[in-house]
Amino acid sequence: MLKINIENLAFNCIIGILPIERKKKQKVIINVSFEYFYTKSNFIDYSKITKFIERTMIKKEFKLIEDAIIFIRKKLNSKYDIKNLKLKISKPNILPNCIVSVEE
């Protein structure tokens, strides 16, 4: 079994419940890792995973990070035969003195 790590995937999107968060895009940073059984005929294109995550976050405009994680986890688990999926979504600029994140 091999492990894929996607670290510091960064882009801007609408996410959050505060009025300013619903109007102005903010930076998010996403980290993903998972394991799968690799063979030459069975490999996972990690560029497709990153594109899916970015498109989903931009399109869905989630209010809560928790909802985004649950949605993305369900979609990835249904589309790919993966194990031990871990997701972390961070909002580095929402508070002036820290980075806020949620992970599973």
Rosetta constraint file for C-alpha pairs under 8 A:
AtomPair CA 1 CA 35 HARMONIC 6.32 0.50
AtomPair CA 1 CA 36 HARMONIC 5.41 0.50
AtomPair CA 1 CA 37 HARMONIC 4.57 0.50
AtomPair CA 1 CA 38 HARMONIC 6.39 0.50
AtomPair CA 2 CA 35 HARMONIC 5.38 0.50
AtomPair CA 2 CA 36 HARMONIC 5.61 0.50
AtomPair CA 2 CA 37 HARMONIC 6.29 0.50
AtomPair CA 2 CA 38 HARMONIC 6.45 0.50
AtomPair CA 3 CA 33 HARMONIC 6.90 0.50
AtomPair CA 3 CA 34 HARMONIC 5.56 0.50
AtomPair CA 3 CA 35 HARMONIC 4.18 0.50
AtomPair CA 3 CA 36 HARMONIC 6.53 0.50
AtomPair CA 4 CA 33 HARMONIC 5.49 0.50
AtomPair CA 4 CA 34 HARMONIC 5.57 0.50
AtomPair CA 4 CA 35 HARMONIC 6.24 0.50
AtomPair CA 4 CA 46 HARMONIC 7.77 0.50
AtomPair CA 5 CA 31 HARMONIC 7.50 0.50
AtomPair CA 5 CA 32 HARMONIC 5.85 0.50
AtomPair CA 5 CA 33 HARMONIC 4.39 0.50
AtomPair CA 5 CA 34 HARMONIC 6.89 0.50
AtomPair CA 6 CA 30 HARMONIC 7.96 0.50
AtomPair CA 6 CA 31 HARMONIC 5.59 0.50
AtomPair CA 6 CA 32 HARMONIC 5.05 0.50
AtomPair CA 6 CA 33 HARMONIC 6.17 0.50
AtomPair CA 6 CA 46 HARMONIC 7.83 0.50
AtomPair CA 6 CA 50 HARMONIC 7.81 0.50
AtomPair CA 7 CA 30 HARMONIC 6.79 0.50
AtomPair CA 7 CA 31 HARMONIC 4.62 0.50
AtomPair CA 7 CA 32 HARMONIC 6.53 0.50
AtomPair CA 8 CA 29 HARMONIC 5.37 0.50
AtomPair CA 8 CA 30 HARMONIC 5.54 0.50
AtomPair CA 8 CA 31 HARMONIC 5.61 0.50
AtomPair CA 9 CA 29 HARMONIC 5.37 0.50
AtomPair CA 9 CA 30 HARMONIC 5.00 0.50
AtomPair CA 9 CA 31 HARMONIC 6.47 0.50
AtomPair CA 9 CA 50 HARMONIC 7.42 0.50
AtomPair CA 10 CA 27 HARMONIC 6.77 0.50
AtomPair CA 10 CA 28 HARMONIC 5.65 0.50
AtomPair CA 10 CA 29 HARMONIC 4.49 0.50
AtomPair CA 10 CA 30 HARMONIC 6.49 0.50
AtomPair CA 11 CA 27 HARMONIC 5.55 0.50
AtomPair CA 11 CA 28 HARMONIC 5.80 0.50
AtomPair CA 11 CA 29 HARMONIC 6.94 0.50
AtomPair CA 11 CA 54 HARMONIC 7.31 0.50
AtomPair CA 12 CA 25 HARMONIC 5.54 0.50
AtomPair CA 12 CA 26 HARMONIC 4.96 0.50
AtomPair CA 12 CA 27 HARMONIC 4.29 0.50
AtomPair CA 12 CA 28 HARMONIC 6.03 0.50
AtomPair CA 12 CA 58 HARMONIC 7.72 0.50
AtomPair CA 13 CA 25 HARMONIC 4.60 0.50
AtomPair CA 13 CA 26 HARMONIC 5.53 0.50
AtomPair CA 13 CA 27 HARMONIC 6.58 0.50
AtomPair CA 13 CA 28 HARMONIC 7.22 0.50
AtomPair CA 13 CA 57 HARMONIC 6.65 0.50
AtomPair CA 13 CA 58 HARMONIC 5.11 0.50
AtomPair CA 13 CA 61 HARMONIC 6.95 0.50
AtomPair CA 14 CA 21 HARMONIC 6.28 0.50
AtomPair CA 14 CA 22 HARMONIC 5.94 0.50
AtomPair CA 14 CA 23 HARMONIC 7.24 0.50
AtomPair CA 14 CA 24 HARMONIC 6.50 0.50
AtomPair CA 14 CA 25 HARMONIC 4.61 0.50
AtomPair CA 14 CA 26 HARMONIC 6.33 0.50
AtomPair CA 14 CA 57 HARMONIC 7.91 0.50
AtomPair CA 14 CA 58 HARMONIC 6.70 0.50
AtomPair CA 14 CA 61 HARMONIC 4.97 0.50
AtomPair CA 14 CA 62 HARMONIC 7.09 0.50
AtomPair CA 15 CA 21 HARMONIC 6.10 0.50
AtomPair CA 15 CA 22 HARMONIC 6.70 0.50
AtomPair CA 15 CA 25 HARMONIC 7.43 0.50
AtomPair CA 15 CA 26 HARMONIC 7.39 0.50
AtomPair CA 15 CA 61 HARMONIC 5.41 0.50
AtomPair CA 15 CA 62 HARMONIC 5.08 0.50
AtomPair CA 15 CA 63 HARMONIC 5.26 0.50
AtomPair CA 15 CA 64 HARMONIC 6.77 0.50
AtomPair CA 15 CA 65 HARMONIC 7.34 0.50
AtomPair CA 16 CA 21 HARMONIC 5.27 0.50
AtomPair CA 16 CA 22 HARMONIC 6.52 0.50
AtomPair CA 16 CA 62 HARMONIC 6.68 0.50
AtomPair CA 16 CA 63 HARMONIC 4.33 0.50
AtomPair CA 16 CA 64 HARMONIC 5.53 0.50
AtomPair CA 16 CA 65 HARMONIC 7.33 0.50
AtomPair CA 17 CA 21 HARMONIC 6.34 0.50
AtomPair CA 17 CA 22 HARMONIC 6.68 0.50
AtomPair CA 17 CA 63 HARMONIC 5.14 0.50
AtomPair CA 17 CA 64 HARMONIC 6.88 0.50
AtomPair CA 18 CA 22 HARMONIC 6.57 0.50
AtomPair CA 19 CA 23 HARMONIC 6.70 0.50
AtomPair CA 20 CA 24 HARMONIC 6.02 0.50
AtomPair CA 21 CA 25 HARMONIC 6.77 0.50
AtomPair CA 21 CA 26 HARMONIC 7.28 0.50
AtomPair CA 26 CA 91 HARMONIC 7.63 0.50
AtomPair CA 26 CA 93 HARMONIC 7.38 0.50
AtomPair CA 26 CA 94 HARMONIC 7.89 0.50
AtomPair CA 27 CA 91 HARMONIC 6.28 0.50
AtomPair CA 27 CA 92 HARMONIC 6.85 0.50
AtomPair CA 27 CA 93 HARMONIC 6.91 0.50
AtomPair CA 28 CA 89 HARMONIC 6.76 0.50
AtomPair CA 28 CA 90 HARMONIC 5.53 0.50
AtomPair CA 28 CA 91 HARMONIC 4.86 0.50
AtomPair CA 28 CA 92 HARMONIC 6.74 0.50
AtomPair CA 29 CA 89 HARMONIC 5.80 0.50
AtomPair CA 29 CA 90 HARMONIC 5.04 0.50
AtomPair CA 29 CA 91 HARMONIC 6.56 0.50
AtomPair CA 29 CA 92 HARMONIC 7.47 0.50
AtomPair CA 30 CA 87 HARMONIC 7.25 0.50
AtomPair CA 30 CA 88 HARMONIC 5.61 0.50
AtomPair CA 30 CA 89 HARMONIC 4.61 0.50
AtomPair CA 30 CA 90 HARMONIC 6.32 0.50
AtomPair CA 31 CA 86 HARMONIC 7.97 0.50
AtomPair CA 31 CA 87 HARMONIC 5.81 0.50
AtomPair CA 31 CA 88 HARMONIC 5.11 0.50
AtomPair CA 31 CA 89 HARMONIC 6.63 0.50
AtomPair CA 32 CA 85 HARMONIC 7.27 0.50
AtomPair CA 32 CA 86 HARMONIC 5.61 0.50
AtomPair CA 32 CA 87 HARMONIC 4.70 0.50
AtomPair CA 32 CA 88 HARMONIC 6.55 0.50
AtomPair CA 33 CA 84 HARMONIC 7.71 0.50
AtomPair CA 33 CA 85 HARMONIC 5.73 0.50
AtomPair CA 33 CA 86 HARMONIC 5.24 0.50
AtomPair CA 33 CA 87 HARMONIC 6.81 0.50
AtomPair CA 34 CA 82 HARMONIC 6.30 0.50
AtomPair CA 34 CA 83 HARMONIC 5.82 0.50
AtomPair CA 34 CA 84 HARMONIC 5.29 0.50
AtomPair CA 34 CA 85 HARMONIC 4.35 0.50
AtomPair CA 34 CA 86 HARMONIC 6.37 0.50
AtomPair CA 35 CA 82 HARMONIC 5.66 0.50
AtomPair CA 35 CA 83 HARMONIC 5.03 0.50
AtomPair CA 35 CA 84 HARMONIC 6.07 0.50
AtomPair CA 35 CA 85 HARMONIC 7.14 0.50
AtomPair CA 36 CA 81 HARMONIC 6.69 0.50
AtomPair CA 36 CA 82 HARMONIC 4.87 0.50
AtomPair CA 36 CA 83 HARMONIC 6.02 0.50
AtomPair CA 37 CA 42 HARMONIC 7.66 0.50
AtomPair CA 37 CA 82 HARMONIC 7.89 0.50
AtomPair CA 38 CA 42 HARMONIC 5.65 0.50
AtomPair CA 38 CA 43 HARMONIC 5.52 0.50
AtomPair CA 39 CA 43 HARMONIC 6.30 0.50
AtomPair CA 45 CA 49 HARMONIC 6.94 0.50
AtomPair CA 46 CA 50 HARMONIC 6.36 0.50
AtomPair CA 47 CA 51 HARMONIC 6.20 0.50
AtomPair CA 48 CA 52 HARMONIC 6.02 0.50
AtomPair CA 49 CA 53 HARMONIC 6.22 0.50
AtomPair CA 50 CA 54 HARMONIC 6.17 0.50
AtomPair CA 51 CA 55 HARMONIC 5.97 0.50
AtomPair CA 52 CA 56 HARMONIC 5.94 0.50
AtomPair CA 53 CA 57 HARMONIC 6.12 0.50
AtomPair CA 53 CA 72 HARMONIC 7.04 0.50
AtomPair CA 54 CA 58 HARMONIC 6.19 0.50
AtomPair CA 55 CA 59 HARMONIC 5.97 0.50
AtomPair CA 56 CA 60 HARMONIC 5.81 0.50
AtomPair CA 56 CA 72 HARMONIC 7.90 0.50
AtomPair CA 57 CA 61 HARMONIC 6.04 0.50
AtomPair CA 57 CA 62 HARMONIC 7.01 0.50
AtomPair CA 57 CA 68 HARMONIC 7.23 0.50
AtomPair CA 62 CA 67 HARMONIC 6.72 0.50
AtomPair CA 62 CA 68 HARMONIC 6.02 0.50
AtomPair CA 63 CA 67 HARMONIC 7.43 0.50
AtomPair CA 64 CA 68 HARMONIC 6.63 0.50
AtomPair CA 65 CA 69 HARMONIC 6.27 0.50
AtomPair CA 65 CA 89 HARMONIC 6.77 0.50
AtomPair CA 65 CA 101 HARMONIC 7.94 0.50
AtomPair CA 65 CA 102 HARMONIC 6.58 0.50
AtomPair CA 66 CA 70 HARMONIC 6.27 0.50
AtomPair CA 66 CA 102 HARMONIC 6.82 0.50
AtomPair CA 67 CA 71 HARMONIC 6.10 0.50
AtomPair CA 68 CA 72 HARMONIC 6.06 0.50
AtomPair CA 69 CA 73 HARMONIC 5.92 0.50
AtomPair CA 69 CA 87 HARMONIC 6.66 0.50
AtomPair CA 69 CA 88 HARMONIC 7.62 0.50
AtomPair CA 69 CA 89 HARMONIC 7.49 0.50
AtomPair CA 69 CA 103 HARMONIC 7.68 0.50
AtomPair CA 69 CA 104 HARMONIC 7.86 0.50
AtomPair CA 70 CA 74 HARMONIC 6.21 0.50
AtomPair CA 71 CA 75 HARMONIC 6.32 0.50
AtomPair CA 72 CA 76 HARMONIC 6.08 0.50
AtomPair CA 73 CA 77 HARMONIC 6.01 0.50
AtomPair CA 73 CA 85 HARMONIC 7.50 0.50
AtomPair CA 73 CA 87 HARMONIC 7.66 0.50
AtomPair CA 74 CA 78 HARMONIC 6.11 0.50
AtomPair CA 75 CA 79 HARMONIC 6.11 0.50
AtomPair CA 76 CA 80 HARMONIC 5.85 0.50
AtomPair CA 77 CA 81 HARMONIC 6.64 0.50
AtomPair CA 77 CA 82 HARMONIC 6.42 0.50
AtomPair CA 86 CA 103 HARMONIC 7.37 0.50
AtomPair CA 86 CA 104 HARMONIC 5.93 0.50
AtomPair CA 87 CA 103 HARMONIC 5.52 0.50
AtomPair CA 87 CA 104 HARMONIC 5.82 0.50
AtomPair CA 88 CA 101 HARMONIC 6.74 0.50
AtomPair CA 88 CA 102 HARMONIC 5.67 0.50
AtomPair CA 88 CA 103 HARMONIC 4.07 0.50
AtomPair CA 88 CA 104 HARMONIC 6.69 0.50
AtomPair CA 89 CA 101 HARMONIC 5.41 0.50
AtomPair CA 89 CA 102 HARMONIC 5.55 0.50
AtomPair CA 89 CA 103 HARMONIC 6.38 0.50
AtomPair CA 90 CA 99 HARMONIC 6.69 0.50
AtomPair CA 90 CA 100 HARMONIC 5.59 0.50
AtomPair CA 90 CA 101 HARMONIC 3.95 0.50
AtomPair CA 90 CA 102 HARMONIC 6.55 0.50
AtomPair CA 91 CA 99 HARMONIC 6.04 0.50
AtomPair CA 91 CA 100 HARMONIC 5.34 0.50
AtomPair CA 91 CA 101 HARMONIC 6.10 0.50
AtomPair CA 92 CA 98 HARMONIC 7.05 0.50
AtomPair CA 92 CA 99 HARMONIC 4.35 0.50
AtomPair CA 92 CA 100 HARMONIC 6.24 0.50
AtomPair CA 93 CA 98 HARMONIC 7.86 0.50
AtomPair CA 93 CA 99 HARMONIC 6.73 0.50
AtomPair CA 94 CA 99 HARMONIC 7.43 0.50
AtomPair CA 94 CA 100 HARMONIC 7.37 0.50
AtomPair CA 95 CA 99 HARMONIC 6.92 0.50
AtomPair CA 95 CA 100 HARMONIC 7.56 0.50
